[in-house]
Amino acid sequence: MNIAFDAKRAFLNASGLGNYSRSLIKSLSQNFPQHYYSLFTPQTSSNNFAQNIVKQKKISIIEPANKTFSAYWRSFGITNQLKNIDVYHGLSNELPFNIKLFKGKKIVTIHDLIFLRHPKLYPIIDREIYSLKFKSACSKADQIVAVSQQTKDDIVEFYGTPAEKIKVIYQSCDEPYYKEISEEDIQDAKKKYNLPADYLLYVGTIEERKNLLTLIKALSLVKHISLVVVGKQKDYFKKVIEYVNANGLNKRVLFLNNITAQELPPIYKSASVFIYPSLYEGFGIPIIEALTCKTPVITSKNGCFEESGGKSTIYIDPLNHEQLADEIEKLLSSSALRKQIVEAGFEHSKKFRPEAIAHDMMNLYTK
């Protein structure tokens, strides 16, 4: 079978959609080497993925002949180059607008419709562009892959797409999370970033939807432990830092940015508790990352969070900082409870391993 991907994010995005694309392409090619894979991208990069993927015999990288018009090529020109392809998979919410000219099977992965669920969080021009691309892709695809049941429900609700056209196939963590994390790795991370001996951990963009402020408020009620925050800072950070300064939490909150994918697993591993108080997500990959690193998780009720967190994770009202503080105290005061949650959470995380996701996806292609 000849399978093609819109692989722009795999080469050019460091996290998020990039991690999803890289993990899926790598695990498919490793678990199903009998097939051929074509990666369409406006340009490549010098990252490890690009360096390693070109060494594989059955993987081809296709770029536009004229880079000046790469955006047009990705939206229209790719379709003309799919003559020997059986399946074309748009990995990041979109398909070429003229994809109906392609005679093979058309698949698109939709990661979330947050821009429709919470429109005030997005500039109007972004909402219009996303709406055009996502709706077109859902209409023209033979099959839609949703990364969670929550995302599937949103596609049905907002686009009126028949539920049977949508298949839920989860996503996995990036490759470094499946390597052994040694004590030396942990100590190196602690030394490099001056991490506290004991700390709570938050990983995610610092923006309104991620709701870091609820965690900061809870921290003011939980004594004798610090908080490490890993993530890109957006405008919402001003509100967070104002609260930190006003409540004398400066010495207890450490903000880190530009952490590499290789450095994050030991930071997860050495955390006492990982906390993810997001208001809404398409999936919530940091939850899986924490569970895979054997760190107990507290996250939000409802939405997709119980899909990614499983039965052992602790769920709270994301706007109730007092409830969050109570749950943090319970976990910190009971090593037996932490151990129980860690063991059950790690077992749950196995369903998201790359080889499991690759088999689910290949079953869809074959079907």
C-alpha positions in Angstrom: 0.0 0.0 0.0 1.2 3.5 -0.8 0.3 6.0 2.0 0.9 9.7 1.8 0.8 12.3 4.6 0.6 16.1 4.9 3.8 16.1 6.9 4.4 19.8 7.3 4.0 19.7 11.0 6.3 16.7 11.4 9.2 18.7 10.0 8.4 22.2 11.1 6.5 22.1 14.5 8.5 21.4 17.6 5.5 20.3 19.7 1.8 19.6 19.6 0.8 18.7 16.0 4.5 18.1 15.2 4.8 15.5 17.9 1.6 13.8 16.8 2.8 13.7 13.2 6.3 12.5 13.9 5.2 9.8 16.4 2.6 8.4 14.0 4.8 8.3 10.9 7.7 6.7 12.8 5.6 4.1 14.5 3.8 3.2 11.2 7.0 2.8 9.3 8.6 0.8 12.1 5.6 -1.6 12.7 4.5 -1.8 9.0 7.7 -1.7 6.9 6.1 -3.5 4.0 4.2 -0.3 3.0 5.5 2.8 1.2 5.2 6.2 2.8 5.3 9.6 1.1 5.8 12.8 3.2 4.6 16.0 1.6 6.0 19.1 3.2 6.7 22.7 2.0 10.2 22.4 3.4 12.3 20.1 5.6 14.4 20.9 8.6 17.5 19.8 10.3 15.9 18.1 13.3 16.4 14.5 14.3 13.2 13.4 12.6 14.3 14.7 9.3 17.8 13.3 9.6 16.6 9.8 10.5 13.5 9.5 8.3 15.5 10.0 5.0 17.6 6.9 5.8 14.6 4.6 5.4 14.2 3.1 2.0 10.4 3.1 1.7 9.9 6.7 2.8 9.9 9.5 0.2 9.9 13.2 1.0 8.2 15.4 -1.6 8.6 19.2 -1.6 7.3 21.9 -4.0 9.4 22.6 -7.0 8.9 26.4 -6.3 9.2 27.3 -2.6 7.8 30.7 -3.3 4.3 29.3 -3.8 4.5 26.5 -1.2 1.3 27.6 0.5 -0.6 27.3 -2.8 1.1 24.0 -3.4 0.0 22.6 -0.1 -3.6 23.7 -0.6 -4.0 22.7 -4.3 -0.7 21.4 -5.9 -0.3 18.2 -3.8 -3.4 16.6 -5.3 -1.7 16.5 -8.7 1.1 14.4 -7.3 -1.0 11.6 -5.8 -1.4 9.4 -8.9 0.2 6.3 -7.3 -1.1 6.8 -3.8 -3.8 4.6 -2.2 -4.4 6.7 1.0 -3.8 10.4 1.7 -3.9 11.4 5.4 -4.0 15.0 6.4 -2.4 14.9 9.9 -3.2 18.4 11.1 -6.9 19.3 10.6 -6.8 20.0 6.8 -6.8 18.5 3.3 -6.0 20.2 0.0 -9.1 22.0 -1.2 -9.2 20.1 -4.5 -8.6 16.7 -2.8 -11.8 15.3 -4.4 -9.8 15.0 -7.6 -7.8 12.3 -5.9 -9.2 8.9 -6.6 -7.8 7.2 -3.5 -9.0 7.3 0.1 -8.9 10.6 1.9 -8.4 10.8 5.7 -8.0 13.8 8.0 -7.2 13.9 11.7 -9.1 16.6 13.6 -7.4 17.4 16.9 -10.0 19.8 18.4 -12.6 22.4 17.7 -11.7 24.7 20.6 -12.0 27.7 18.3 -15.7 27.0 17.9 -16.3 25.8 21.5 -14.5 28.9 23.0 -14.4 31.5 20.2 -13.5 34.4 22.4 -10.1 32.8 22.9 -9.2 33.3 19.2 -8.8 36.3 17.0 -11.6 36.5 14.4 -9.2 36.0 11.4 -7.9 32.8 13.0 -11.4 31.5 13.6 -12.4 32.2 10.0 -9.3 30.4 8.5 -9.7 27.4 10.8 -13.4 27.1 10.1 -12.8 27.2 6.4 -10.1 24.5 6.4 -11.5 22.2 9.1 -15.1 22.2 7.7 -13.8 21.6 4.1 -11.6 18.7 5.3 -14.4 17.1 7.2 -16.8 17.4 4.3 -14.3 16.0 1.7 -12.7 13.2 3.7 -13.8 9.6 3.4 -13.0 9.1 7.0 -12.2 11.5 9.9 -9.9 10.5 12.7 -10.7 12.3 16.0 -8.1 12.2 18.8 -10.8 11.8 21.5 -14.4 11.1 21.9 -14.8 14.7 23.0 -13.5 15.9 19.6 -15.7 13.4 17.8 -18.8 14.7 19.6 -17.7 18.3 18.7 -17.4 17.4 15.0 -20.9 15.9 15.0 -22.3 18.9 16.9 -20.7 21.8 15.0 -20.5 20.3 11.5 -23.4 17.8 11.5 -21.0 15.1 10.4 -22.5 11.6 10.6 -20.9 9.8 13.6 -20.1 6.7 11.6 -17.7 8.8 9.4 -15.6 9.5 12.5 -13.2 7.1 14.1 -11.6 7.8 17.5 -7.9 6.9 17.5 -5.9 8.4 20.3 -2.4 9.8 20.1 0.8 8.8 21.9 3.7 10.6 23.6 6.8 11.6 21.9 9.7 9.1 21.7 11.7 10.3 24.7 8.9 9.2 27.1 9.5 5.6 26.3 13.2 5.5 27.2 14.4 4.7 30.6 14.7 7.8 32.9 17.8 7.3 35.1 18.5 8.9 38.4 21.4 10.6 36.6 19.0 12.1 34.1 16.9 13.5 37.0 19.8 14.9 38.8 21.1 16.5 35.7 17.7 18.2 35.1 17.5 19.4 38.7 21.0 20.9 38.5 20.6 22.5 35.1 17.3 24.2 36.0 17.8 24.6 39.7 14.7 22.6 40.5 13.4 22.3 44.1 13.8 19.0 46.0 10.0 18.6 46.0 7.7 20.3 43.6 4.3 20.3 41.8 4.5 20.5 38.0 2.4 22.2 35.3 3.3 21.8 31.6 1.4 23.7 28.9 1.1 27.1 27.3 0.4 29.8 29.8 -2.8 31.1 28.3 -6.4 31.6 29.6 -7.8 28.3 28.5 -5.1 26.3 30.3 -6.2 28.0 33.6 -2.9 28.2 35.4 -4.2 30.8 37.8 -6.4 28.3 39.6 -3.3 26.2 40.4 -1.4 29.3 41.6 -4.3 30.2 43.9 -4.3 26.6 45.2 -0.6 26.8 45.8 -1.2 29.8 48.2 -3.2 27.3 50.4 -0.7 24.5 50.2 2.4 25.2 52.3 6.0 23.8 52.1 6.1 22.8 48.4 7.1 24.7 45.2 5.6 24.8 41.7 7.5 24.3 38.5 5.8 25.8 35.4 6.9 24.7 32.0 5.4 26.5 29.0 5.4 29.3 26.5 4.2 32.6 28.0 1.3 34.5 26.4 -0.6 37.6 27.5 -2.4 35.6 30.2 1.0 35.3 31.9 0.7 39.0 33.1 -2.3 38.0 35.2 -0.5 35.0 36.6 2.6 36.9 37.6 0.6 39.7 39.1 -1.0 37.2 41.5 2.3 35.5 42.2 3.9 38.9 43.2 0.9 40.1 45.1 0.7 37.0 47.3 4.4 36.5 48.0 4.8 33.3 46.0 7.9 34.5 44.0 10.3 32.1 45.7 7.9 29.1 45.4 7.1 29.4 41.6 9.7 28.6 39.0 8.9 29.4 35.4 10.8 27.5 32.7 10.7 28.0 28.9 12.4 26.4 25.9 12.8 23.0 27.5 13.7 20.3 25.0 11.7 17.2 24.4 14.5 15.1 25.9 14.7 17.2 29.1 11.0 17.0 29.9 10.6 13.3 30.9 13.0 13.6 33.9 11.2 16.8 35.0 7.9 14.9 35.0 9.5 11.9 36.7 10.8 13.8 39.7 7.7 15.9 40.3 5.5 15.0 43.3 2.3 15.7 41.5 1.4 16.8 37.9 -1.5 19.2 37.7 -3.4 20.1 34.6 -6.3 22.4 35.3 -7.2 23.2 31.7 -10.8 24.3 30.9 -10.9 22.5 27.6 -8.7 20.3 25.4 -9.0 18.1 22.3 -7.1 15.4 24.2 -4.6 16.6 26.8 -1.3 14.9 25.9 0.6 16.2 29.0 -1.6 13.9 31.1 -0.4 10.9 29.1 3.2 12.2 29.4 2.9 12.4 33.2 1.3 8.9 33.6 4.0 7.4 31.3 6.6 8.9 33.6 4.9 7.4 36.6 3.8 10.7 38.2 0.3 11.1 39.8 -2.1 13.4 38.0 -4.8 15.9 39.1 -6.8 17.3 36.2 -10.2 18.7 35.3 -13.6 17.0 35.3 -15.5 16.3 32.1 -14.5 16.8 28.5 -11.7 14.7 27.2 -9.7 14.5 30.4 -11.2 11.3 31.7 -10.3 9.6 28.4 -6.6 10.5 28.8 -6.4 10.3 32.6 -8.3 7.0 33.2 -9.9 5.9 36.4 -7.0 6.4 38.7 -6.4 10.1 38.0 -8.0 12.7 40.4 -10.5 15.0 38.8 -11.5 18.5 40.1 -13.6 21.5 39.2 -11.0 23.5 37.4 -12.3 26.8 38.8 -12.4 25.6 42.4 -8.9 26.3 43.8 -9.9 25.2 47.3 -10.9 21.8 46.1 -7.6 21.5 44.1 -5.6 22.5 47.2 -7.4 19.8 49.2 -6.6 17.1 46.7 -2.9 18.2 46.5 -2.7 17.9 50.3 -4.2 14.4 50.2 -1.7 13.2 47.7 1.3 14.8 49.4 0.4 13.3 52.8 -0.1 9.7 51.6 2.7 7.8 49.8 0.4 4.8 49.6 -2.2 6.8 47.7 0.5 8.2 45.3 1.8 4.7 44.7 -1.6 3.3 44.0 -2.4 6.1 41.5 1.0 5.8 39.8 0.7 2.1 39.2 -2.8 2.3 37.9 -2.0 5.4 35.8 1.0 3.8 34.2 -1.1 0.7 33.3 -3.7 3.0 31.7 -1.0 4.8 29.7 0.0 1.6 27.9 -3.1 1.9 25.6 -1.5 5.1 24.1 1.9 3.6 23.3 3.0 4.3 19.7 2.7 0.7 18.5 -0.9 0.5 19.7 -1.8 3.7 17.9 0.0 2.6 14.7 -2.0 -0.7 14.7 -5.3 1.1 15.1 -4.4 3.5 12.3 -3.2 0.8 9.9 -6.4 -1.1 10.6 -8.3 2.0 9.4 -6.2 2.3 6.3 -6.6 -1.4 5.4 -10.3 -1.3 6.0 
